[in-house]
Amino acid sequence: MVVVQRNEVSRSRFLSFLAIVLAAVVLFGIALTFPGRSQAVQLVLVTLALIALVAIILAVIQLYVHPRRSQVLLFNRDEEMIVATNALHEGFKLRFLRDILGEHVASFSDEERARWKNLEADGFYAALYVRNVRKLMMLRLCTMLFDDVFVADRNDRWEHHDSSSTAEPSYSKREMPRRLKSKPL
């Protein structure tokens, strides 16, 4: 698995858009000049048009598989913290967190798993159950790994840390995720 930095993902998206535009210009130019050319040149133009079509298809696929913003929810309940993420394909980040936190990571009980199951309707999945870890340490680790970090406490107060451009956001906003409808606390 290749881990791509945030700025590389944006660069890749820009290059995909550029490839689509250039391939469309090539196809337009071929369409304008095709009828007035000899058969040998028409064969070259058809080959060039096929290459441009393949480039468009590959660029569209690249844009389609472009990763979403990774979001994590931290539910802070005194000595316990629940980590829920919106992307199951980012298991390497969760394994990294689990390796760092070591003995502080515990298993979900059946009751706890059922309690956090309603998050799945909103696209979030409870992934880690952490005990005896300071909120600040979890927040720092999560801002290094995820684009958006949302922290909720027992009183349903939310903090949003946008770390998509830097791993050390300087401020937080008082907002919860837009698509979160269920209240697991």
N, CA, C and O of each residue as an XYZ file, in Angstrom:
740
protein
N       0.833     -1.160      0.000
C       0.000      0.000      0.000
C       0.889      1.238      0.000
O       1.878      1.320      0.728
N       0.515      2.177     -0.821
C       1.270      3.419     -0.915
C       0.527      4.490     -0.134
O      -0.667      4.697     -0.347
N       1.211      5.162      0.755
C       0.633      6.262      1.511
C       1.034      7.550      0.813
O       2.220      7.848      0.671
N       0.035      8.315      0.377
C       0.277      9.532     -0.375
C       0.057     10.724      0.552
O      -0.941     10.788      1.271
N       0.992     11.657      0.527
C       0.857     12.856      1.346
C      -0.285     13.708      0.826
O      -0.693     13.580     -0.328
N      -0.802     14.584      1.691
C      -1.962     15.397      1.334
C      -1.698     16.287      0.131
O      -2.568     16.426     -0.728
N      -0.514     16.896      0.046
C      -0.244     17.783     -1.086
C      -0.057     16.984     -2.375
O      -0.322     17.503     -3.459
N       0.394     15.734     -2.277
C       0.519     14.889     -3.465
C      -0.853     14.509     -4.011
O      -1.015     14.374     -5.224
N      -1.832     14.336     -3.145
C      -3.184     14.007     -3.587
C      -3.759     15.169     -4.384
O      -4.380     14.951     -5.424
N      -3.566     16.393     -3.920
C      -4.056     17.563     -4.646
C      -3.342     17.717     -5.983
O      -3.967     18.067     -6.984
N      -2.059     17.461     -6.003
C      -1.295     17.536     -7.251
C      -1.782     16.488     -8.236
O      -1.882     16.767     -9.431
N      -2.082     15.306     -7.767
C      -2.583     14.242     -8.624
C      -3.938     14.607     -9.219
O      -4.197     14.326    -10.390
N      -4.798     15.227     -8.426
C      -6.107     15.650     -8.927
C      -5.933     16.712    -10.017
O      -6.608     16.655    -11.044
N      -5.039     17.675     -9.804
C      -4.782     18.716    -10.795
C      -4.260     18.111    -12.100
O      -4.688     18.510    -13.183
N      -3.345     17.156    -12.002
C      -2.812     16.515    -13.206
C      -3.879     15.715    -13.946
O      -3.845     15.639    -15.174
N      -4.814     15.126    -13.233
C      -5.908     14.411    -13.896
C      -6.793     15.376    -14.672
O      -7.163     15.091    -15.811
N      -7.138     16.518    -14.072
C      -7.910     17.526    -14.799
C      -7.152     18.022    -16.027
O      -7.736     18.193    -17.097
N      -5.867     18.248    -15.872
C      -5.042     18.712    -16.985
C      -4.996     17.678    -18.111
O      -5.064     18.041    -19.285
N      -4.883     16.413    -17.766
C      -4.865     15.345    -18.776
C      -6.185     15.295    -19.544
O      -6.188     15.085    -20.757
N      -7.298     15.485    -18.851
C      -8.599     15.479    -19.530
C      -8.700     16.652    -20.498
O      -9.163     16.485    -21.626
N      -8.272     17.830    -20.070
C      -8.342     19.015    -20.934
C      -7.445     18.846    -22.158
O      -7.867     19.122    -23.281
N      -6.218     18.396    -21.949
C      -5.301     18.227    -23.084
C      -5.782     17.154    -24.055
O      -5.666     17.323    -25.269
N      -6.312     16.068    -23.541
C      -6.826     15.012    -24.415
C      -8.045     15.501    -25.185
O      -8.217     15.146    -26.351
N      -8.886     16.304    -24.561
C     -10.041     16.863    -25.266
C      -9.605     17.822    -26.374
O     -10.204     17.843    -27.449
N      -8.568     18.610    -26.114
C      -8.038     19.519    -27.146
C      -7.478     18.719    -28.320
O      -7.682     19.084    -29.478
N      -6.777     17.636    -28.021
C      -6.233     16.779    -29.081
C      -7.363     16.179    -29.907
O      -7.293     16.166    -31.136
N      -8.404     15.683    -29.244
C      -9.540     15.104    -29.977
C     -10.246     16.150    -30.834
O     -10.654     15.856    -31.957
N     -10.393     17.359    -30.319
C     -11.016     18.426    -31.087
C     -10.172     18.783    -32.313
O     -10.705     18.972    -33.406
N      -8.857     18.872    -32.124
C      -7.962     19.167    -33.249
C      -7.980     18.067    -34.303
O      -7.930     18.343    -35.501
N      -8.051     16.834    -33.854
C      -8.114     15.716    -34.801
C      -9.417     15.764    -35.581
O      -9.422     15.541    -36.791
N     -10.521     16.052    -34.904
C     -11.814     16.120    -35.579
C     -11.834     17.213    -36.653
O     -12.481     17.046    -37.687
N     -11.139     18.318    -36.423
C     -11.118     19.403    -37.397
C     -10.242     19.096    -38.610
O     -10.573     19.491    -39.728
N      -9.131     18.395    -38.397
C      -8.172     18.187    -39.494
C      -8.266     16.822    -40.154
O      -7.598     16.588    -41.161
N      -9.062     15.927    -39.629
C      -9.093     14.555    -40.125
C      -9.525     14.429    -41.591
O      -8.853     13.723    -42.343
N     -10.612     15.075    -42.038
C     -11.082     14.819    -43.412
C     -10.101     15.242    -44.514
O     -10.079     14.617    -45.574
N      -9.322     16.247    -44.303
C      -8.465     16.752    -45.364
C      -7.080     16.134    -45.411
O      -6.207     16.693    -46.075
N      -6.833     15.045    -44.765
C      -5.503     14.436    -44.689
C      -5.429     13.168    -45.521
O      -6.448     12.585    -45.891
N      -4.198     12.751    -45.807
C      -3.982     11.500    -46.549
C      -4.278     10.315    -45.635
O      -4.446     10.479    -44.426
N      -4.338      9.123    -46.221
C      -4.669      7.926    -45.440
C      -3.595      7.614    -44.405
O      -3.920      7.162    -43.308
N      -2.358      7.837    -44.718
C      -1.284      7.564    -43.757
C      -1.392      8.498    -42.551
O      -1.232      8.069    -41.409
N      -1.660      9.760    -42.811
C      -1.810     10.722    -41.719
C      -3.084     10.427    -40.923
O      -3.106     10.586    -39.702
N      -4.160      9.990    -41.625
C      -5.398      9.631    -40.930
C      -5.175      8.452    -39.981
O      -5.759      8.404    -38.898
N      -4.336      7.511    -40.387
C      -4.022      6.374    -39.522
C      -3.295      6.855    -38.258
O      -3.580      6.383    -37.157
N      -2.367      7.785    -38.419
C      -1.664      8.352    -37.262
C      -2.635      9.122    -36.374
O      -2.555      9.040    -35.148
N      -3.557      9.876    -36.990
C      -4.539     10.638    -36.217
C      -5.496      9.724    -35.451
O      -5.869     10.032    -34.319
N      -5.893      8.614    -36.053
C      -6.758      7.650    -35.367
C      -6.019      7.049    -34.177
O      -6.601      6.885    -33.105
N      -4.757      6.723    -34.353
C      -3.956      6.193    -33.243
C      -3.823      7.236    -32.127
O      -3.942      6.911    -30.946
N      -3.579      8.465    -32.510
C      -3.481      9.543    -31.534
C      -4.813      9.762    -30.815
O      -4.829     10.036    -29.615
N      -5.932      9.642    -31.538
C      -7.259      9.787    -30.928
C      -7.519      8.663    -29.929
O      -8.095      8.899    -28.868
N      -7.100      7.449    -30.259
C      -7.266      6.331    -29.325
C      -6.441      6.550    -28.053
O      -6.906      6.266    -26.949
N      -5.229      7.051    -28.213
C      -4.387      7.347    -27.048
C      -5.042      8.430    -26.194
O      -5.030      8.343    -24.966
N      -5.616      9.457    -26.841
C      -6.292     10.529    -26.102
C      -7.523      9.985    -25.357
O      -7.790     10.393    -24.227
N      -8.264      9.075    -25.980
C      -9.419      8.474    -25.308
C      -8.995      7.641    -24.096
O      -9.643      7.680    -23.050
N      -7.911      6.895    -24.246
C      -7.400      6.109    -23.119
C      -6.951      7.042    -21.998
O      -7.173      6.750    -20.823
N      -6.323      8.158    -22.353
C      -5.889      9.130    -21.340
C      -7.087      9.715    -20.600
O      -7.035      9.898    -19.384
N      -8.152     10.006    -21.314
C      -9.357     10.533    -20.667
C      -9.952      9.506    -19.729
O     -10.327      9.843    -18.606
N     -10.046      8.262    -20.163
C     -10.609      7.196    -19.326
C      -9.777      7.012    -18.059
O     -10.327      6.911    -16.963
N      -8.462      6.969    -18.207
C      -7.595      6.802    -17.031
C      -7.684      7.996    -16.083
O      -7.669      7.821    -14.865
N      -7.776      9.204    -16.630
C      -7.880     10.392    -15.777
C      -9.217     10.418    -15.033
O      -9.274     10.816    -13.870
N     -10.282      9.997    -15.700
C     -11.593      9.949    -15.036
C     -11.576      8.899    -13.924
O     -12.122      9.128    -12.844
N     -10.960      7.765    -14.182
C     -10.835      6.741    -13.134
C     -10.015      7.285    -11.975
O     -10.367      7.061    -10.817
N      -8.941      7.987    -12.258
C      -8.112      8.573    -11.208
C      -8.901      9.575    -10.369
O      -8.749      9.621     -9.148
N      -9.737     10.373    -11.016
C     -10.559     11.323    -10.263
C     -11.625     10.608     -9.443
O     -11.949     11.037     -8.336
N     -12.167      9.529     -9.973
C     -13.210      8.783     -9.270
C     -12.670      8.122     -8.010
O     -13.364      8.072     -6.995
N     -11.445      7.613     -8.060
C     -10.880      6.936     -6.890
C     -10.110      7.899     -5.999
O      -9.439      7.474     -5.058
N     -10.201      9.178     -6.287
C      -9.548     10.198     -5.457
C     -10.061     10.063     -4.027
O     -11.272     10.046     -3.810
N      -9.170      9.968     -3.059
C      -9.631      9.724     -1.683
C     -10.441     10.882     -1.112
O     -10.168     12.056     -1.361
N     -11.452     10.495     -0.334
C     -12.249     11.499      0.367
C     -11.426     12.068      1.517
O     -10.383     11.533      1.892
N     -11.927     13.160      2.058
C     -11.299     13.687      3.266
C     -11.507     12.666      4.371
O     -12.630     12.230      4.627
N     -10.436     12.298      5.008
C     -10.553     11.343      6.100
C     -11.000     12.087      7.351
O     -10.407     13.093      7.738
N     -12.045     11.580      7.967
C     -12.587     12.198      9.159
C     -12.556     11.195     10.299
O     -12.729      9.993     10.097
N     -12.333     11.709     11.498
C     -12.354     10.866     12.679
C     -13.168     11.577     13.757
O     -13.085     12.792     13.935
N     -13.950     10.782     14.463
C     -14.715     11.288     15.592
C     -14.090     10.739     16.858
O     -13.847      9.537     16.969
N     -13.830     11.616     17.811
C     -13.324     11.202     19.118
C     -14.400     11.509     20.143
O     -14.739     12.672     20.363
N     -14.932     10.482     20.765
C     -15.929     10.656     21.811
C     -15.216     10.509     23.147
O     -14.818      9.409     23.531
N     -15.059     11.608     23.840
C     -14.328     11.649     25.093
C     -15.298     11.442     26.254
O     -16.161     12.280     26.515
N     -15.142     10.311     26.948
C     -16.000     10.001     28.095
C     -15.113      9.770     29.307
O     -14.854      8.628     29.687
N     -14.655     10.845     29.907
C     -13.786     10.816     31.085
C     -12.517     10.013     30.809
O     -11.628     10.510     30.118
N     -12.406      8.811     31.316
C     -11.192      7.995     31.149
C     -11.205      7.163     29.878
O     -10.214      6.505     29.559
N     -12.306      7.184     29.154
C     -12.438      6.375     27.946
C     -12.581      7.280     26.727
O     -13.082      8.401     26.818
N     -12.134      6.773     25.602
C     -12.267      7.514     24.365
C     -12.597      6.515     23.257
O     -11.967      5.463     23.148
N     -13.589      6.856     22.441
C     -13.978      6.038     21.313
C     -13.517      6.754     20.049
O     -13.751      7.951     19.881
N     -12.864      6.013     19.169
C     -12.390      6.558     17.900
C     -13.241      5.946     16.804
O     -13.292      4.725     16.656
N     -13.915      6.799     16.030
C     -14.728      6.347     14.900
C     -14.244      7.063     13.655
O     -13.967      8.262     13.700
N     -14.138      6.350     12.548
C     -13.635      6.950     11.305
C     -14.639      6.752     10.182
O     -15.493      5.869     10.255
N     -14.536      7.575      9.144
C     -15.467      7.488      8.027
C     -14.953      6.602      6.907
O     -15.667      6.386      5.927
N     -13.765      6.093      7.016
C     -13.198      5.301      5.928
C     -12.599      4.014      6.471
O     -11.655      4.030      7.261
N     -13.159      2.916      6.037
C     -12.624      1.626      6.477
C     -11.316      1.298      5.780
O     -10.521      0.512      6.295
N     -11.080      1.893      4.605
C      -9.872      1.576      3.849
C      -8.616      2.199      4.463
O      -7.511      1.960      3.975
N      -8.767      2.982      5.511
C      -7.607      3.602      6.140
C      -7.190      2.840      7.391
O      -6.837      3.434      8.410
N      -7.238      1.533      7.298
C      -6.874      0.692      8.423
C      -5.432      0.859      8.851
O      -5.104      0.623     10.014
N      -4.557      1.265      7.931
C      -3.156      1.460      8.297
C      -3.013      2.584      9.320
O      -2.134      2.527     10.179
N      -3.866      3.605      9.239
C      -3.816      4.677     10.229
C      -4.274      4.169     11.592
O      -3.702      4.513     12.626
N      -5.311      3.350     11.571
C      -5.813      2.799     12.832
C      -4.811      1.820     13.439
O      -4.653      1.774     14.659
N      -4.139      1.046     12.605
C      -3.103      0.143     13.116
C      -1.951      0.948     13.714
O      -1.384      0.563     14.737
N      -1.608      2.060     13.078
C      -0.566      2.929     13.599
C      -0.955      3.462     14.980
O      -0.150      3.436     15.911
N      -2.194      3.945     15.103
C      -2.674      4.421     16.402
C      -2.648      3.301     17.440
O      -2.213      3.505     18.574
N      -3.113      2.125     17.049
C      -3.139      0.988     17.968
C      -1.736      0.611     18.417
O      -1.527      0.271     19.582
N      -0.775      0.667     17.505
C       0.604      0.335     17.863
C       1.203      1.363     18.817
O       1.951      1.003     19.726
N       0.879      2.639     18.616
C       1.418      3.682     19.491
C       0.792      3.607     20.880
O       1.481      3.727     21.893
N      -0.526      3.405     20.912
C      -1.222      3.425     22.195
C      -1.055      2.135     22.988
O      -1.228      2.131     24.207
N      -0.726      1.055     22.317
C      -0.389     -0.205     22.976
C      -1.423     -0.714     23.949
O      -2.542     -1.044     23.555
N      -1.054     -0.784     25.243
C      -1.926     -1.398     26.245
C      -3.137     -0.537     26.586
O      -4.007     -0.983     27.334
N      -3.218      0.672     26.064
C      -4.375      1.523     26.335
C      -5.570      1.175     25.444
O      -6.685      1.627     25.706
N      -5.352      0.386     24.407
C      -6.431     -0.004     23.507
C      -7.105     -1.251     24.064
O      -6.444     -2.233     24.402
N      -8.424     -1.195     24.154
C      -9.197     -2.325     24.679
C     -10.197     -2.782     23.624
O     -10.397     -2.115     22.609
N     -10.807     -3.904     23.874
C     -11.823     -4.447     22.959
C     -13.195     -3.892     23.332
O     -13.473     -3.592     24.493
N     -14.034     -3.766     22.323
C     -15.409     -3.378     22.571
C     -16.164     -4.565     23.155
O     -16.009     -5.694     22.689
N     -16.972     -4.314     24.163
C     -17.878     -5.360     24.640
C     -19.062     -5.411     23.670
O     -19.225     -4.526     22.829
N     -19.878     -6.444     23.795
C     -21.036     -6.549     22.908
C     -21.995     -5.380     23.103
O     -22.589     -4.894     22.141
N     -22.147     -4.927     24.350
C     -23.031     -3.792     24.624
C     -22.467     -2.509     24.010
O     -23.202     -1.715     23.422
N     -21.161     -2.318     24.155
C     -20.531     -1.127     23.567
C     -20.633     -1.149     22.044
O     -20.919     -0.123     21.427
N     -20.404     -2.304     21.442
C     -20.493     -2.414     19.988
C     -21.904     -2.076     19.526
O     -22.073     -1.372     18.531
N     -22.911     -2.562     20.228
C     -24.301     -2.258     19.870
C     -24.605     -0.771     20.068
O     -25.365     -0.178     19.304
N     -24.012     -0.187     21.085
C     -24.241      1.233     21.354
C     -23.707      2.121     20.233
O     -24.334      3.122     19.888
N     -22.564      1.767     19.666
C     -21.936      2.580     18.622
C     -22.339      2.164     17.222
O     -21.887      2.763     16.246
N     -23.176      1.155     17.106
C     -23.602      0.650     15.797
C     -24.386      1.703     15.009
O     -24.319      1.729     13.780
N     -25.131      2.572     15.705
C     -25.947      3.553     14.985
C     -25.119      4.585     14.231
O     -25.661      5.296     13.384
N     -23.826      4.689     14.510
C     -22.962      5.586     13.736
C     -22.815      5.128     12.287
O     -22.565      5.943     11.400
N     -22.968      3.835     12.047
C     -22.777      3.294     10.701
C     -23.791      3.848      9.715
O     -23.499      3.946      8.523
N     -24.970      4.209     10.185
C     -25.970      4.811      9.292
C     -25.484      6.152      8.742
O     -25.899      6.565      7.659
N     -24.614      6.826      9.478
C     -24.065      8.120      9.050
C     -22.722      7.985      8.342
O     -22.127      8.987      7.945
N     -22.244      6.763      8.182
C     -20.993      6.541      7.464
C     -19.755      6.517      8.347
O     -18.639      6.576      7.831
N     -19.918      6.434      9.650
C     -18.785      6.349     10.569
C     -18.783      4.984     11.244
O     -19.836      4.392     11.484
N     -17.594      4.498     11.543
C     -17.452      3.167     12.119
C     -16.578      3.250     13.369
O     -15.442      3.721     13.317
N     -17.122      2.788     14.485
C     -16.348      2.769     15.728
C     -15.210      1.774     15.554
O     -15.441      0.597     15.276
N     -13.995      2.247     15.717
C     -12.844      1.410     15.400
C     -11.965      1.095     16.609
O     -11.467     -0.024     16.726
N     -11.768      2.043     17.494
C     -10.884      1.834     18.639
C     -11.566      2.261     19.928
O     -12.310      3.242     19.967
N     -11.298      1.510     20.968
C     -11.769      1.822     22.315
C     -10.521      2.018     23.156
O      -9.786      1.063     23.412
N     -10.274      3.257     23.592
C      -9.021      3.612     24.248
C      -9.317      4.034     25.681
O     -10.268      4.772     25.938
N      -8.494      3.559     26.610
C      -8.654      3.919     28.025
C      -7.394      4.605     28.541
O      -6.278      4.302     28.120
N      -7.610      5.541     29.468
C      -6.522      6.203     30.194
C      -5.508      6.893     29.290
O      -4.301      6.794     29.509
N      -5.996      7.578     28.296
C      -5.135      8.371     27.415
C      -5.642      9.806     27.472
O      -6.847     10.053     27.430
N      -4.737     10.720     27.565
C      -5.122     12.131     27.628
C      -5.707     12.585     26.299
O      -5.278     12.161     25.226
N      -6.684     13.447     26.408
C      -7.364     13.970     25.227
C      -6.386     14.682     24.304
O      -6.457     14.524     23.085
N      -5.484     15.457     24.869
C      -4.537     16.218     24.061
C      -3.632     15.298     23.248
O      -3.331     15.590     22.090
N      -3.200     14.203     23.837
C      -2.345     13.274     23.106
C      -3.107     12.608     21.953
O      -2.578     12.479     20.850
N      -4.345     12.189     22.211
C      -5.156     11.584     21.148
C      -5.438     12.597     20.047
O      -5.399     12.265     18.862
N      -5.720     13.831     20.442
C      -5.993     14.873     19.465
C      -4.777     15.124     18.578
O      -4.915     15.250     17.362
N      -3.601     15.197     19.169
C      -2.372     15.413     18.381
C      -2.122     14.259     17.423
O      -1.786     14.476     16.259
N      -2.281     13.048     17.902
C      -2.074     11.882     17.030
C      -3.066     11.886     15.874
O      -2.690     11.632     14.730
N      -4.322     12.172     16.167
C      -5.344     12.142     15.125
C      -5.188     13.279     14.122
O      -5.461     13.090     12.937
N      -4.753     14.464     14.573
C      -4.551     15.551     13.613
C      -3.363     15.284     12.697
O      -3.284     15.842     11.602
N      -2.448     14.442     13.135
C      -1.336     14.064     12.253
C      -1.786     13.076     11.187
O      -1.172     13.002     10.123
N      -2.838     12.321     11.447
C      -3.239     11.242     10.551
C      -4.459     11.548      9.696
O      -4.540     11.093      8.555
N      -5.402     12.307     10.223
C      -6.683     12.507      9.546
C      -6.863     13.967      9.147
O      -6.270     14.863      9.747
N      -7.700     14.198      8.112
C      -7.948     15.555      7.623
C      -8.838     16.356      8.568
O      -8.551     17.518      8.855
N      -9.906     15.747      9.047
C     -10.837     16.414      9.949
C     -10.947     15.607     11.230
O     -11.191     14.401     11.193
N     -10.768     16.267     12.353
C     -10.884     15.612     13.647
C     -11.998     16.319     14.421
O     -11.931     17.524     14.664
N     -13.017     15.556     14.800
C     -14.131     16.071     15.574
C     -14.075     15.427     16.953
O     -13.985     14.206     17.077
N     -14.129     16.261     17.987
C     -14.064     15.767     19.360
C     -15.364     16.142     20.061
O     -15.798     17.293     20.013
N     -15.981     15.153     20.716
C     -17.205     15.392     21.483
C     -16.986     14.940     22.914
O     -16.349     13.917     23.167
N     -17.525     15.715     23.849
C     -17.428     15.310     25.252
C     -18.791     14.814     25.724
O     -19.734     14.731     24.938
N     -18.890     14.488     27.002
C     -20.149     13.975     27.564
C     -21.298     14.964     27.448
O     -22.455     14.551     27.363
N     -21.011     16.246     27.444
C     -22.045     17.282     27.390
C     -22.432     17.662     25.973
O     -23.105     18.671     25.760
N     -22.012     16.863     25.003
C     -22.322     17.068     23.587
C     -21.769     18.396     23.064
O     -22.399     19.053     22.234
N     -20.601     18.782     23.549
C     -19.879     19.937     23.008
C     -18.884     19.401     21.993
O     -18.146     18.456     22.271
N     -18.868     20.008     20.820
C     -18.029     19.538     19.724
C     -16.903     20.518     19.435
O     -17.059     21.730     19.585
N     -15.765     19.971     19.019
C     -14.645     20.746     18.490
C     -14.287     20.162     17.138
O     -14.254     18.942     16.975
N     -14.022     21.017     16.175
C     -13.605     20.568     14.849
C     -12.211     21.116     14.567
O     -11.997     22.329     14.567
N     -11.275     20.220     14.328
C      -9.905     20.602     13.986
C      -9.664     20.192     12.531
O      -9.645     19.005     12.209
N      -9.480     21.176     11.666
C      -9.229     20.924     10.246
C      -7.724     20.850     10.035
O      -7.031     21.866     10.070
N      -7.232     19.650      9.819
C      -5.790     19.482      9.639
C      -5.470     19.013      8.222
O      -4.494     18.291      8.017
N      -6.281     19.414      7.246
C      -6.040     18.980      5.875
C      -4.841     19.670      5.245
O      -4.221     19.111      4.341
N      -4.498     20.870      5.698
C      -3.348     21.557      5.119
C      -2.130     21.518      6.030
O      -1.008     21.715      5.562
N      -2.326     21.270      7.310
C      -1.212     21.175      8.247
C      -1.580     20.197      9.350
O      -2.751     20.062      9.705
N      -0.601     19.531      9.879
C      -0.859     18.573     10.954
C      -1.037     19.255     12.295
O      -1.372     18.601     13.282
N      -0.819     20.552     12.346
C      -0.949     21.288     13.598
C      -1.905     22.465     13.424
O      -1.461     23.604     13.284
N      -3.213     22.201     13.431
C      -4.145     23.325     13.295
C      -4.043     24.247     14.506
O      -3.900     23.790     15.640
N      -4.119     25.538     14.251
C      -3.923     26.507     15.326
C      -5.219     26.870     16.039
O      -5.174     27.504     17.093
N      -6.349     26.493     15.507
C      -7.614     26.828     16.141
C      -8.619     25.713     15.870
O      -8.426     24.882     14.983
N      -9.683     25.715     16.645
C     -10.762     24.753     16.431
C     -12.074     25.517     16.306
O     -12.223     26.626     16.820
N     -13.005     24.905     15.620
C     -14.337     25.495     15.473
C     -15.311     24.661     16.292
O     -15.107     23.462     16.485
N     -16.351     25.291     16.764
C     -17.395     24.589     17.512
C     -18.429     24.063     16.531
O     -19.474     24.686     16.339
N     -18.154     22.934     15.914
C     -19.118     22.332     15.000
C     -18.959     20.825     14.999
O     -17.888     20.290     15.284
N     -20.044     20.158     14.674
C     -20.019     18.713     14.565
C     -20.080     18.343     13.083
O     -20.377     19.203     12.254
N     -19.808     17.097     12.735
C     -19.866     16.712     11.318
C     -21.256     16.939     10.748
O     -22.256     16.670     11.414
N     -21.322     17.429      9.529
C     -22.612     17.759      8.907
C     -23.501     16.545      8.733
O     -24.711     16.622      8.945
N     -22.917     15.440      8.353
C     -23.744     14.279      8.040
C     -24.039     13.390      9.245
O     -24.669     12.342      9.099
N     -23.601     13.790     10.411
C     -23.849     13.011     11.616
C     -25.237     13.340     12.155
O     -25.499     14.467     12.577
N     -26.115     12.352     12.135
C     -27.481     12.560     12.614
C     -27.751     11.841     13.919
O     -28.583     12.279     14.714
N     -27.051     10.738     14.146
C     -27.299      9.947     15.353
C     -26.499     10.496     16.521
O     -25.427     11.072     16.334
N     -27.012     10.318     17.700
C     -26.349     10.758     18.942
C     -25.999      9.536     19.775
O     -26.847      9.030     20.511
N     -24.766      9.052     19.674
C     -24.405      7.833     20.407
C     -24.165      8.048     21.887
O     -24.190      7.081     22.649
N     -23.933      9.274     22.324
C     -23.631      9.506     23.744
C     -24.858      9.429     24.542
O     -24.813      9.596     25.761
